[in-house]
Amino acid sequence: MSLKQIFEKLQSLDIIQTRCVEDDYVEIVISNQQSDKWNQILNEIFGPAIKPAGERPSKPAVRLSQEYGGIQDNQVLFNKIIDGKNIIVMLWPWMDGARTTLKIAVIK
């Protein structure tokens, strides 16, 4: 499954802004009103988050996310190898409580 295919699965939900859709990186802004649906789809694809919101990030989580801005306590990180590619998903909630930046990347 490619990043674009993963992105296509997410298209049925509210996307506020599409910032970047490339072969190895996707970045969008999503509505928190559908956070349960976002989490359901991401859990179906990636399994449970390796770094849930509210937990301190482990050293492996920091290393995985470092190239894409790192991961903080209030953020979420998913990770899975799909078709031989190590893919991460990061959810960065905004201070306004209404939006979240979602990043999907192939780790090199």
Secondary structure, 3 states (H helix, E strand, C coil): CCHHHHHHHHCCCCEEEEEEECCCEEEEEEEHHHHHHHHHHHHHHHCCCCECCCCCCCHHHHHHHHHHCCCCCCCEEEEEEECCEEEEEEEEECCCCCEEEEEEEEEC
